[in-house]
Amino acid sequence: MLFLNCVAKKRAYFKNFRELNSRFCLTVKLVRLLLFFLVAGFFLFNTSTIEAQPQNPKEGAGLYEFGAGDVLEVLVFNEPEMSKTVFVRSDGRISLPLVGEFMAAGTTPEALAQKITETLMKVVEEPNVTVILTENNSKVYYVLGQIVTPGQYSITRSVTVLQAIARAGGFLEWAKKSRIMIVSGPQTSEKIVYFDYDDFLKGDNIEQNVVIKPEDTIVVP
């Protein structure tokens, strides 16, 4: 009888141990997930705050520049016949009624609006022009692998590796977060750099959290 009681107690002990261990593992996973989104949120907020108030043209380099394939909406206040949705052609130009063609590729919405305004002043008194990006087709990046929402994403402002992963929903359970790859450049001369998420959380190798460029691919194995 004493032997059976000992066996029963050992079974109960190991059962409780397994339950506690399972709860501990779940807690660790939840803490890691929460920490990931807290860190990502901090960098998203920090970046948007900095970019919202550029002090000079060089500091405003994060502002979007149009490229071939983009779709723009040109609005001229009180002049509906001159307002138009236009496509940036492969040569980088757009065409507008009455005022002709403008080079859009490589210019920001504000700079293009200023160009159009200066030309419109010849035919319209005190024109008020606004240029809006409606479709971003020229600057995209890709997030693939063990990610909640893999796919193609648009670049409308400066975005880092961590921000791109957060935008794609974060990691899946089996993601190898220490071997994240960022593939850049054409296929004939691809450049691969690595991002170690675990090191980043410890404050190590923070320079690996690079800014994503158009056509970059982030691969989470």
N, CA and C of each residue as an Amber inpcrd file, in Angstrom:
protein
   663
   0.8400000  -1.2120000   0.0000000   0.0000000   0.0000000   0.0000000
   0.8760000   1.2630000   0.0000000   1.9340000   1.2310000   0.8360000
   2.8430000   2.3740000   0.9010000   3.5090000   2.6300000  -0.4470000
   3.8670000   1.5220000  -1.1290000   4.4880000   1.6450000  -2.4530000
   3.5450000   2.3090000  -3.4490000   2.2670000   1.8920000  -3.4130000
   1.2750000   2.4650000  -4.3350000   1.0620000   3.9410000  -4.0570000
   1.0670000   4.2930000  -2.7760000   0.9030000   5.7120000  -2.4260000
   2.0690000   6.5440000  -2.9670000   3.2780000   6.0010000  -2.8790000
   4.4580000   6.7040000  -3.3990000   4.3680000   6.8930000  -4.9120000
   3.9290000   5.8260000  -5.5910000   3.7770000   5.9030000  -7.0500000
   2.7550000   6.9620000  -7.4170000   1.6270000   6.9700000  -6.6950000
   0.5670000   7.9460000  -6.9740000   1.0640000   9.3670000  -6.7520000
   1.8390000   9.5610000  -5.6780000   2.3550000  10.8950000  -5.3910000
   3.3320000  11.3500000  -6.4700000   4.1790000  10.4140000  -6.9460000
   5.1340000  10.7550000  -8.0030000   4.4170000  11.1280000  -9.2950000
   3.3630000  10.3590000  -9.6190000   2.5920000  10.6690000 -10.8280000
   1.9610000  12.0590000 -10.7230000   1.3920000  12.3520000  -9.5530000
   0.7700000  13.6660000  -9.3500000   1.8130000  14.7710000  -9.4490000
   3.0160000  14.4870000  -8.9020000   4.0850000  15.4950000  -8.9480000
   4.4930000  15.8010000 -10.3880000   4.7250000  14.7420000 -11.1800000
   5.1360000  14.9490000 -12.5630000   4.0310000  15.5890000 -13.3980000
   2.7850000  15.2670000 -13.0800000   1.6690000  15.8920000 -13.7900000
   1.6410000  17.3890000 -13.5190000   1.8040000  17.7390000 -12.2350000
   1.8270000  19.1670000 -11.8830000   3.0290000  19.8750000 -12.5050000
   4.1640000  19.1630000 -12.5400000   5.3690000  19.7490000 -13.1350000
   5.1620000  20.0390000 -14.6150000   4.5440000  19.0790000 -15.3390000
   4.2960000  19.2810000 -16.7670000   3.3550000  20.4560000 -16.9940000
   2.3190000  20.5590000 -16.1530000   1.3770000  21.6670000 -16.2930000
   2.0600000  23.0100000 -16.0410000   2.8950000  23.0700000 -14.9990000
   3.6050000  24.3110000 -14.6960000   4.5850000  24.6710000 -15.8090000
   5.2760000  23.6510000 -16.3310000   6.2280000  23.8860000 -17.4140000
   5.5200000  24.3910000 -18.6630000   4.3450000  23.7960000 -18.9640000
   3.5680000  24.2280000 -20.1240000   3.1170000  25.6730000 -19.9690000
   2.6640000  26.0130000 -18.7540000   2.2290000  27.3950000 -18.5070000
   3.4030000  28.3670000 -18.6100000   4.5600000  27.9420000 -18.1150000
   5.7450000  28.7960000 -18.1800000   6.1460000  29.0610000 -19.6310000
   6.1500000  28.0100000 -20.4580000   6.5110000  28.1630000 -21.8730000
   5.5430000  29.1000000 -22.5790000   4.2460000  28.9480000 -22.2770000
   3.2430000  29.8130000 -22.8920000   3.4580000  31.2620000 -22.4750000
   3.7790000  31.4620000 -21.2060000   4.0240000  32.8210000 -20.7100000
   5.2270000  33.4480000 -21.4040000   6.2980000  32.6630000 -21.5700000
   7.4980000  33.1570000 -22.2470000   7.1810000  33.5660000 -23.6770000
   6.3850000  32.7430000 -24.3820000   6.0220000  33.0660000 -25.7670000
   5.2210000  34.3620000 -25.8320000   4.2740000  34.5090000 -24.8960000
   3.4530000  35.7180000 -24.8820000   4.2930000  36.9540000 -24.5830000
   5.2390000  36.8120000 -23.6500000   6.1110000  37.9440000 -23.3160000
   6.9710000  38.3300000 -24.5160000   7.5110000  37.3230000 -25.2160000
   8.3340000  37.6070000 -26.3970000   7.5190000  38.3070000 -27.4710000
   6.2810000  37.8300000 -27.6890000   5.4180000  38.4360000 -28.6980000
   5.0970000  39.8760000 -28.3310000   4.7780000  40.1060000 -27.0520000
   4.4700000  41.4580000 -26.5970000   5.6740000  42.3680000 -26.7560000
   6.8570000  41.8510000 -26.4160000   8.0820000  42.6370000 -26.5390000
   8.3610000  42.9950000 -27.9850000   8.1030000  42.0500000 -28.8990000
   8.3140000  42.3140000 -30.3260000   7.4790000  43.4930000 -30.7900000
   6.1720000  43.4720000 -30.4510000   5.2950000  44.5370000 -30.9240000
   5.5710000  45.8570000 -30.2170000   6.0350000  45.8040000 -28.9620000
   6.3980000  47.0400000 -28.2710000   7.5980000  47.6960000 -28.9410000
   8.6160000  46.8710000 -29.2610000   9.8110000  47.4050000 -29.9220000
   9.4710000  47.9200000 -31.3110000   8.6850000  47.1310000 -32.0670000
   8.3020000  47.5500000 -33.4170000   7.4880000  48.8290000 -33.3680000
   6.5680000  48.9040000 -32.4170000   5.7410000  50.0990000 -32.2830000
   6.5620000  51.3250000 -31.9590000   7.5870000  51.1550000 -31.1040000
   8.4530000  52.2840000 -30.7620000   9.1530000  52.8240000 -31.9990000
   9.7000000  51.9150000 -32.8270000  10.4300000  52.3830000 -33.9980000
   9.4990000  52.9450000 -35.0610000   8.2860000  52.3880000 -35.1710000
   7.3110000  52.9580000 -36.0970000   6.9630000  54.3720000 -35.6830000
   6.6880000  54.5860000 -34.3940000   6.3320000  55.9070000 -33.8890000
   7.4970000  56.8750000 -34.0300000   8.6970000  56.3950000 -33.6890000
   9.8700000  57.2510000 -33.7330000  10.1590000  57.7210000 -35.1470000
  10.0430000  56.7840000 -36.1200000  10.3080000  57.1390000 -37.5080000
   9.2910000  58.1350000 -38.0220000   7.9950000  57.8780000 -37.7690000
   6.9580000  58.7680000 -38.2750000   7.0850000  60.1520000 -37.6690000
   7.4980000  60.2450000 -36.4110000   7.6450000  61.5440000 -35.7620000
   8.7700000  62.3360000 -36.4000000   9.8780000  61.6640000 -36.6860000
  11.0180000  62.3440000 -37.2930000  10.6840000  62.8100000 -38.6990000
  10.0250000  61.9510000 -39.4920000   9.7630000  62.2720000 -40.8830000
   8.6790000  63.3220000 -41.0470000   7.8310000  63.4820000 -40.0670000
   6.7120000  64.4050000 -40.2030000   7.1630000  65.8560000 -40.2110000
   8.3910000  66.1490000 -39.7200000   8.8280000  67.5220000 -39.6090000
  10.2450000  67.7040000 -40.1530000  10.4570000  67.4640000 -41.4720000
  11.7820000  67.6860000 -42.0410000  12.1420000  69.1650000 -41.9830000
  13.3990000  69.4750000 -41.6190000  13.7970000  70.8590000 -41.4710000
  14.4150000  71.4240000 -42.7380000  14.8980000  70.5840000 -43.6270000
  15.4420000  71.0650000 -44.8850000  15.3150000  69.9540000 -45.9120000
  15.5610000  70.2360000 -47.2120000  15.3640000  69.2100000 -48.2410000
  16.1330000  67.9320000 -48.0060000  17.3660000  68.0120000 -47.4790000
  18.1440000  66.7970000 -47.2480000  17.5250000  65.9590000 -46.1490000
  17.0410000  66.6060000 -45.0890000  16.4180000  65.8580000 -44.0060000
  15.0850000  65.2820000 -44.4440000  14.4880000  65.8380000 -45.4880000
  13.2100000  65.3390000 -45.9840000  13.3600000  64.2370000 -47.0050000
  14.5540000  63.6010000 -47.0200000  14.8220000  62.5730000 -48.0220000
  13.8740000  61.3980000 -47.9020000  13.2320000  61.2450000 -46.7350000
  12.3040000  60.1440000 -46.5610000  10.9750000  60.3700000 -47.2430000
  10.7300000  61.6030000 -47.7750000   9.4850000  61.8850000 -48.4650000
   9.4140000  61.0700000 -49.7480000   8.1810000  60.6930000 -50.1190000
   8.0040000  59.8290000 -51.2840000   8.3480000  60.5660000 -52.5720000
   9.0720000  59.8930000 -53.4520000   9.3630000  60.4050000 -54.7830000
   8.6830000  59.5090000 -55.8020000   7.9690000  60.1160000 -56.7310000
   7.2180000  59.3590000 -57.7310000   8.1500000  58.5670000 -58.6430000
   7.6060000  57.4830000 -59.2050000   8.3410000  56.6690000 -60.1540000
   7.4110000  56.1430000 -61.2300000   7.9920000  55.5620000 -62.2760000
   7.1980000  55.0260000 -63.3800000   6.2180000  53.9750000 -62.8720000
   4.9670000  54.0810000 -63.3270000   3.9320000  53.1380000 -62.9130000
   3.0090000  53.6660000 -61.8400000   3.4270000  54.7220000 -61.1450000
   2.5680000  55.3100000 -60.1130000   1.3520000  55.9910000 -60.7410000
   0.2830000  56.0610000 -59.9760000  -0.9230000  56.7750000 -60.3950000
  -1.1150000  57.9590000 -59.4510000  -1.2810000  59.1490000 -60.0280000
  -1.3920000  60.3780000 -59.2520000  -2.7300000  61.0560000 -59.5200000
  -3.1670000  61.8130000 -58.5390000  -4.3450000  62.6560000 -58.7140000
  -3.9010000  64.1070000 -58.5860000  -4.0860000  64.8570000 -59.6650000
  -3.7340000  66.2750000 -59.6820000  -5.0170000  67.0780000 -59.5060000
  -5.1070000  67.8230000 -58.4200000  -6.3030000  68.5980000 -58.0960000
  -5.9880000  70.0830000 -58.1930000  -6.7770000  70.7920000 -59.0070000
  -6.6450000  72.2420000 -59.1360000  -7.9070000  72.8640000 -58.5570000
  -7.7640000  73.5940000 -57.4690000  -8.9130000  74.1480000 -56.7510000
  -9.7310000  75.0690000 -57.6570000 -11.0390000  74.8170000 -57.6870000
 -11.9970000  75.6000000 -58.4780000 -11.7750000  75.4790000 -59.9810000
 -10.9970000  74.5010000 -60.4140000 -10.7640000  74.2660000 -61.8450000
 -10.9230000  72.7780000 -62.1370000 -12.1580000  72.2510000 -62.0580000
 -12.3650000  70.8040000 -62.2150000 -11.9300000  70.2650000 -63.5760000
 -12.0040000  71.1060000 -64.6280000 -11.6130000  70.6290000 -65.9550000
 -10.1080000  70.4090000 -66.0600000  -9.3600000  70.9960000 -65.1380000
  -7.9110000  70.8130000 -65.1480000  -7.4530000  69.7430000 -64.1640000
  -8.3410000  69.3190000 -63.2940000  -8.0110000  68.2550000 -62.3420000
  -8.0850000  66.9110000 -63.0550000  -7.1430000  66.0390000 -62.7600000
  -7.0800000  64.7930000 -63.5250000  -6.2980000  63.7260000 -62.7710000
  -6.6980000  62.4680000 -62.9840000  -5.9130000  61.3270000 -62.5030000
  -4.9770000  60.9000000 -63.6250000  -3.6900000  60.8330000 -63.3420000
  -2.7080000  60.5720000 -64.3920000  -1.7970000  59.4140000 -64.0110000
  -1.2240000  58.8010000 -65.0340000  -0.3180000  57.6550000 -64.8910000
   1.0930000  58.1120000 -65.2420000   2.0480000  57.7770000 -64.3920000
   3.4440000  58.1220000 -64.6820000   3.9830000  57.1230000 -65.6990000
   4.2930000  57.6200000 -66.8930000   4.7330000  56.7500000 -67.9770000
   6.1360000  56.2060000 -67.7230000   6.5470000  55.2960000 -68.5940000
   7.8690000  54.6720000 -68.4410000   9.0010000  55.6810000 -68.5790000
   8.7360000  56.8130000 -69.2620000   9.7560000  57.8570000 -69.3700000
   9.7350000  58.8030000 -68.1770000   8.8430000  58.5220000 -67.2130000
   8.7840000  59.3210000 -65.9950000   7.9080000  60.5510000 -66.0780000
   7.2410000  60.7540000 -67.1960000   6.4540000  61.9690000 -67.3930000
   4.9520000  61.7280000 -67.2170000   4.2320000  62.8350000 -66.9900000
   2.7690000  62.8280000 -66.9750000   2.2770000  63.9150000 -67.9250000
   1.0370000  63.7720000 -68.3870000   0.4380000  64.7640000 -69.2820000
  -0.8020000  65.3510000 -68.6380000  -0.9420000  66.6780000 -68.7450000
  -2.0960000  67.3790000 -68.1920000  -2.7090000  68.2840000 -69.2550000
  -4.0380000  68.4490000 -69.2260000  -4.6940000  69.3130000 -70.2120000
  -4.2350000  70.7630000 -70.0890000  -4.0710000  71.4180000 -71.2170000
  -3.7200000  72.8390000 -71.3350000  -2.2620000  73.1570000 -71.0170000
  -1.6850000  72.4460000 -70.0920000  -0.3280000  72.8190000 -69.6600000
   0.7520000  71.8470000 -70.1140000   0.3850000  70.7160000 -70.7120000
   1.3710000  69.8320000 -71.3020000   1.9560000  68.7840000 -70.3760000
   3.2500000  68.4960000 -70.5750000   3.9010000  67.3990000 -69.8660000
   4.8220000  67.9010000 -68.7490000   4.9570000  67.0280000 -67.7430000
   5.8400000  67.3290000 -66.6130000   6.6240000  66.0680000 -66.2570000
   7.8700000  66.2460000 -65.8430000   8.6600000  65.1270000 -65.3400000
   8.2460000  64.8700000 -63.8940000   7.6380000  63.7140000 -63.6600000
   7.1580000  63.3700000 -62.3200000   8.1320000  62.4630000 -61.5800000
   8.7830000  61.5640000 -62.3160000   9.6910000  60.6080000 -61.6710000
  10.8210000  61.3380000 -60.9520000  11.0560000  60.9320000 -59.7160000
  12.1260000  61.5360000 -58.9400000  11.7400000  62.8020000 -58.2080000
  10.4650000  63.2170000 -58.3140000  10.0100000  64.4160000 -57.6090000
   9.0110000  64.0340000 -56.5190000   8.9170000  64.8730000 -55.4960000
   7.9520000  64.6610000 -54.4160000   6.6130000  65.2770000 -54.8080000
   5.5270000  64.9190000 -54.1240000   4.2270000  65.5420000 -54.4170000
   4.2820000  67.0670000 -54.3400000   4.9730000  67.5970000 -53.3290000
   5.0460000  69.0490000 -53.1620000   5.8140000  69.7030000 -54.3090000
   6.9280000  69.0830000 -54.7150000   7.7400000  69.6530000 -55.7910000
   6.9910000  69.6280000 -57.1170000   6.2820000  68.5290000 -57.3910000
   5.5270000  68.4410000 -58.6360000   4.3770000  69.4450000 -58.6380000
   3.7020000  69.5940000 -57.5110000   2.6120000  70.5740000 -57.4110000
   3.1310000  71.9820000 -57.6800000   4.3380000  72.2780000 -57.2020000
   4.9260000  73.5980000 -57.4270000   5.2200000  73.8210000 -58.9050000
   5.7470000  72.7920000 -59.5860000   6.0210000  72.8920000 -61.0230000
   4.7440000  73.1810000 -61.8020000   3.6910000  72.4270000 -61.4770000
   2.4170000  72.6020000 -62.1810000   1.8370000  73.9810000 -61.8900000
   1.9460000  74.4230000 -60.6480000   1.4380000  75.7480000 -60.2680000
   2.1150000  76.8460000 -61.0750000   3.4400000  76.7740000 -61.2040000
   4.1840000  77.8000000 -61.9350000   3.7510000  77.8720000 -63.3960000
   3.4650000  76.7200000 -63.9990000   3.0160000  76.7080000 -65.3910000
   1.5740000  77.1920000 -65.5080000   0.7200000  76.7850000 -64.5760000
  -0.6900000  77.1810000 -64.6140000  -0.8830000  78.6820000 -64.4190000
   0.0550000  79.3380000 -63.7760000  -0.0690000  80.7790000 -63.5370000
  -0.1630000  81.5700000 -64.8370000   0.2480000  80.9490000 -65.9410000
   0.1630000  81.6130000 -67.2420000  -1.2680000  81.6470000 -67.7720000
  -2.1170000  80.7100000 -67.2830000  -3.4860000  80.6280000 -67.8030000
  -4.5560000  80.7300000 -66.7180000  -4.1620000  80.5730000 -65.4550000
  -5.1180000  80.6150000 -64.3450000  -4.6030000  81.5900000 -63.2860000
  -5.5110000  82.3980000 -62.7560000  -5.1140000  83.3600000 -61.7370000
  -4.9940000  82.6750000 -60.3720000  -3.8470000  82.7750000 -59.7640000
  -3.5560000  82.2150000 -58.4430000  -4.0210000  80.7510000 -58.3100000
  -3.4650000  79.8710000 -59.1170000  -3.8670000  78.4510000 -59.0410000
  -3.4360000  77.8050000 -57.7240000  -4.2730000  76.9150000 -57.2410000
  -3.9790000  76.1580000 -56.0110000  -3.9490000  74.6790000 -56.3830000
  -2.7520000  74.1020000 -56.4220000  -2.5750000  72.7360000 -56.9360000
  -2.1520000  71.7890000 -55.8110000  -2.7790000  70.6170000 -55.8030000
  -2.4000000  69.5480000 -54.8740000  -2.1670000  68.2750000 -55.6790000
  -1.0930000  67.5580000 -55.3760000  -0.8010000  66.2840000 -56.0430000
  -0.8090000  65.1780000 -54.9950000  -1.5960000  64.1260000 -55.2670000
  -1.7580000  63.0260000 -54.3130000  -1.3810000  61.7040000 -54.9870000
  -0.6250000  60.8910000 -54.2980000  -0.3310000  59.5320000 -54.7770000
  -1.5290000  58.6400000 -54.4800000  -2.1300000  58.0590000 -55.5140000
  -3.2770000  57.1670000 -55.3060000  -2.9100000  55.6940000 -55.4560000
  -1.8830000  55.4010000 -56.2580000  -1.4140000  54.0200000 -56.3970000
   0.1100000  54.0100000 -56.4490000   0.7180000  53.3130000 -55.5120000
   2.1730000  53.1820000 -55.4900000   2.5520000  51.8840000 -56.1900000
   3.0260000  52.0000000 -57.4130000   3.4170000  50.8170000 -58.1850000
   4.9120000  50.7780000 -58.4850000   5.6370000  51.8000000 -58.0690000
   7.0560000  51.8860000 -58.4470000   8.0050000  51.4900000 -57.3310000
   7.5560000  51.5760000 -56.0780000   8.4520000  51.2890000 -54.9540000
   7.8050000  50.2590000 -54.0380000   8.2520000  49.0230000 -54.1600000
   7.6900000  47.9380000 -53.3560000   8.8160000  47.0730000 -52.7980000
   8.5050000  46.3210000 -51.7540000   9.4210000  45.3100000 -51.2160000
   8.6060000  44.0630000 -50.8970000   9.2840000  42.9730000 -50.5880000
   8.6070000  41.6960000 -50.3690000   9.0400000  41.0940000 -49.0290000
   8.0800000  40.4960000 -48.3440000   8.3610000  39.7810000 -47.0970000
   7.8830000  38.3450000 -47.2830000   8.7930000  37.3810000 -47.1520000
   8.4780000  35.9780000 -47.4330000   8.9040000  35.0860000 -46.2710000
   8.3820000  33.8580000 -46.2650000   8.7980000  32.8750000 -45.2670000
   7.8520000  32.7610000 -44.0930000   8.4180000  32.5590000 -42.9000000
   7.6440000  32.2880000 -41.6840000   7.0810000  33.5840000 -41.0780000
   6.1620000  34.1830000 -41.8290000   5.5550000  35.4680000 -41.4780000
   4.0380000  35.3190000 -41.5480000   3.3350000  36.0420000 -40.7000000
   1.8670000  35.9290000 -40.6650000   1.2440000  36.2930000 -42.0060000
   1.6760000  37.3950000 -42.6110000   1.0920000  37.8410000 -43.8800000
   2.1940000  38.1260000 -44.8900000   2.7610000  37.0890000 -45.5230000
   3.7980000  37.3260000 -46.5300000   3.2000000  37.9820000 -47.7670000
   4.0500000  38.6820000 -48.5210000   3.5580000  39.2960000 -49.7470000
   4.3260000  40.5460000 -50.1200000   3.7080000  41.3340000 -51.0140000
   4.3040000  42.5710000 -51.5200000   3.7610000  43.7610000 -50.7380000
   4.6540000  44.6890000 -50.3940000   4.2630000  45.8810000 -49.6380000
   4.8440000  47.1290000 -50.2990000   4.1060000  48.2260000 -50.2050000
   4.5320000  49.4860000 -50.8090000   5.4100000  50.2830000 -49.8520000
   6.3500000  51.0180000 -50.4390000   7.1870000  51.9310000 -49.6600000
   6.6940000  53.3490000 -49.9100000   6.0880000  53.9520000 -48.9290000
   5.6550000  55.3420000 -49.0410000   6.5000000  56.2590000 -48.1720000
   7.3030000  55.6720000 -47.3090000   8.2530000  56.4140000 -46.4830000
   9.3180000  55.4280000 -46.0270000  10.3370000  55.9420000 -45.3530000
  11.4310000  55.0900000 -44.8930000  10.9140000  53.9890000 -43.9700000
  11.3450000  52.7420000 -44.2370000  10.9000000  51.6010000 -43.4320000
  12.0900000  50.6820000 -43.1680000  12.2650000  50.2610000 -41.9170000
  13.3640000  49.3790000 -41.5380000  12.9170000  47.9170000 -41.5860000
  13.8740000  47.0130000 -41.3960000  13.5580000  45.5790000 -41.3940000
  12.5130000  45.2620000 -40.3280000  12.7260000  45.7660000 -39.1220000
  11.8070000  45.4790000 -38.0220000  10.4120000  46.0200000 -38.3070000
  10.3300000  47.2140000 -38.8700000   9.0370000  47.7970000 -39.2050000
   8.3370000  46.9890000 -40.2970000   9.1180000  46.5130000 -41.2740000
   8.5410000  45.7120000 -42.3530000   7.9660000  44.4020000 -41.8210000
   8.6730000  43.7680000 -40.8900000   8.1880000  42.5180000 -40.3010000
   6.9280000  42.7690000 -39.4800000   6.9200000  43.8590000 -38.7190000
   5.7330000  44.2000000 -37.9350000   4.5450000  44.4690000 -38.8460000
   4.7880000  45.1490000 -39.9570000   3.7160000  45.4420000 -40.9130000
   3.1440000  44.1630000 -41.5120000   3.9920000  43.1430000 -41.6480000
   3.5470000  41.8610000 -42.2030000   2.9430000  40.9460000 -41.1440000
   2.7210000  41.4530000 -39.9450000   2.0170000  40.6920000 -38.9200000
   2.8880000  39.9840000 -37.9060000   4.2200000  40.0380000 -38.0830000
   5.1130000  39.3780000 -37.1330000   5.4570000  37.9510000 -37.5340000
   6.1830000  37.2750000 -36.6640000   6.6990000  35.9390000 -36.9540000
   5.6690000  34.8420000 -36.6830000   5.8010000  33.7450000 -37.4290000
   5.1060000  32.5130000 -37.0770000   5.9150000  31.7880000 -35.9960000
   5.3050000  30.7660000 -35.4070000   5.8980000  30.1160000 -34.2340000
   7.2860000  29.5490000 -34.5040000   7.4910000  28.9570000 -35.6920000
   8.7450000  28.2510000 -35.9510000   9.7620000  29.1030000 -36.6970000
   9.5630000  30.3960000 -36.7580000  10.4950000  31.2700000 -37.4780000
  11.8840000  31.2480000 -36.8380000  12.9100000  31.1870000 -37.6860000
  14.2960000  31.2620000 -37.2110000  14.7080000  32.7330000 -37.2110000
  14.4420000  33.3890000 -36.1060000  14.5680000  34.8440000 -36.0340000
  16.0150000  35.3370000 -36.0090000  16.9460000  34.4290000 -35.8350000
  18.3540000  34.8370000 -35.8080000  18.9950000  34.7970000 -37.1940000
  18.2600000  34.3410000 -38.2160000  18.8370000  34.1970000 -39.5660000
  17.9560000  34.8490000 -40.6240000  17.4040000  35.9980000 -40.3150000
  16.5710000  36.7190000 -41.2780000  17.4680000  37.3020000 -42.3710000
  17.0850000  37.1100000 -43.6280000  17.8840000  37.5830000 -44.7550000
  17.2070000  38.7600000 -45.4500000  18.0160000  39.7280000 -45.8560000
  17.5420000  40.8310000 -46.6880000  18.2950000  40.7470000 -48.0010000
  17.5770000  40.4310000 -49.0650000  18.1830000  40.2420000 -50.3860000
  17.9510000  41.5060000 -51.2050000  19.0370000  42.1090000 -51.6950000
  18.9530000  43.3550000 -52.4580000  19.6260000  43.1990000 -53.8110000
  19.2210000  44.0580000 -54.7480000  19.8780000  44.1200000 -56.0420000
  19.3170000  43.1470000 -57.0540000  19.7310000  43.2900000 -58.3210000
  19.2760000  42.3870000 -59.3840000  19.7770000  40.9690000 -59.1640000
  19.1250000  40.0120000 -59.8140000  19.4580000  38.6050000 -59.6120000
  20.8990000  38.2810000 -59.9880000  21.4550000  39.0260000 -60.9370000
  22.8190000  38.7400000 -61.3860000  23.8710000  39.1780000 -60.3680000
  23.5010000  40.0770000 -59.4800000  24.4660000  40.5590000 -58.4750000
  23.7670000  40.8170000 -57.1420000  23.0740000  39.8040000 -56.6590000
  22.3340000  39.9490000 -55.4080000  23.2780000  40.1370000 -54.2220000
  22.8440000  40.9760000 -53.3050000  23.5760000  41.1870000 -52.0580000
  22.6890000  40.7270000 -50.9080000  23.2410000  39.9020000 -50.0190000
  22.4690000  39.3790000 -48.8890000  23.0870000  39.8670000 -47.5810000
  22.2630000  40.4860000 -46.7550000  22.6890000  40.8520000 -45.3980000
  21.7470000  40.1590000 -44.4200000  22.2120000  39.9840000 -43.1960000
  21.4340000  39.2360000 -42.2030000  21.0000000  40.1400000 -41.0530000
  19.8450000  39.7960000 -40.4990000  19.3030000  40.5080000 -39.3420000
  18.9860000  39.4860000 -38.2580000  19.6320000  39.6610000 -37.1020000
  19.4040000  38.7640000 -35.9650000  18.4620000  39.4630000 -34.9930000
  17.2050000  39.0490000 -35.0130000  16.1860000  39.6850000 -34.1790000
  16.4860000  39.5080000 -32.6940000  16.9590000  38.3290000 -32.3150000
  17.2560000  38.0650000 -30.9040000  18.3720000  38.9820000 -30.4010000
  19.4150000  39.1620000 -31.2160000  20.4940000  40.0790000 -30.8400000
  19.9820000  41.5120000 -30.7360000  19.1150000  41.8760000 -31.6610000
  18.5840000  43.2430000 -31.6690000  17.8430000  43.5580000 -30.3730000
  17.0610000  42.5870000 -29.8870000  16.3250000  42.7980000 -28.6410000
  17.2630000  42.9890000 -27.4530000  18.4600000  42.3890000 -27.5580000
  19.4510000  42.5390000 -26.4830000  20.2370000  43.8410000 -26.6040000
  20.0120000  44.5600000 -27.7050000  20.7630000  45.7910000 -27.9290000
  22.0470000  45.5850000 -28.6960000  22.2430000  44.3710000 -29.2520000
  23.4570000  44.0620000 -30.0080000  23.1980000  44.2010000 -31.5080000
  24.2210000  44.6150000 -32.2470000  24.1650000  44.6740000 -33.7140000
  22.9280000  45.4180000 -34.2170000  22.6250000  46.5500000 -33.6010000
  21.4220000  47.2860000 -34.0130000  21.5630000  47.8590000 -35.4170000
  22.8030000  47.9360000 -35.9210000  23.0020000  48.4400000 -37.2780000
  22.4470000  47.4830000 -38.3280000  22.1250000  46.2450000 -37.9250000
  21.5320000  45.2890000 -38.8640000  20.1030000  45.6710000 -39.2360000
  19.4780000  46.5110000 -38.4530000  18.1010000  46.9340000 -38.7340000
  18.1220000  48.0220000 -39.8080000  18.4730000  47.6020000 -41.0250000
  18.7120000  48.5410000 -42.1240000  17.3990000  49.0520000 -42.7070000
  17.5050000  50.1350000 -43.4620000  16.3490000  50.6860000 -44.1750000
  16.1390000  49.8800000 -45.4520000  14.8990000  49.4810000 -45.6850000
  14.5560000  48.6820000 -46.8600000  14.5230000  49.5600000 -48.1030000
  15.0800000  49.0310000 -49.2040000  15.0800000  49.7350000 -50.4800000
  14.0750000  49.0820000 -51.4300000  13.6280000  49.8200000 -52.4580000
  12.7050000  49.2310000 -53.4280000  13.2500000  47.9300000 -54.0140000
  12.3790000  46.9490000 -54.1340000  12.6730000  45.6230000 -54.6860000
  13.4640000  44.7330000 -53.7320000  13.7210000  45.1660000 -52.5060000
  14.3450000  44.2850000 -51.5150000  13.3880000  43.1580000 -51.1400000
  13.9570000  42.0260000 -50.7480000  13.1620000  40.8900000 -50.2840000
  13.6540000  40.4640000 -48.9070000  12.7360000  40.4360000 -47.9450000
  13.0470000  39.9670000 -46.5950000  12.5850000  38.5180000 -46.4940000
  13.4980000  37.6260000 -46.1370000  13.1780000  36.1990000 -46.0390000
  13.3660000  35.7500000 -44.5940000  12.2900000  35.2440000 -43.9920000
  12.3450000  34.7150000 -42.6270000  12.2840000  33.1940000 -42.7170000
  13.4070000  32.4900000 -42.5070000  13.4130000  31.0240000 -42.6760000
  12.6570000  30.3110000 -41.5660000
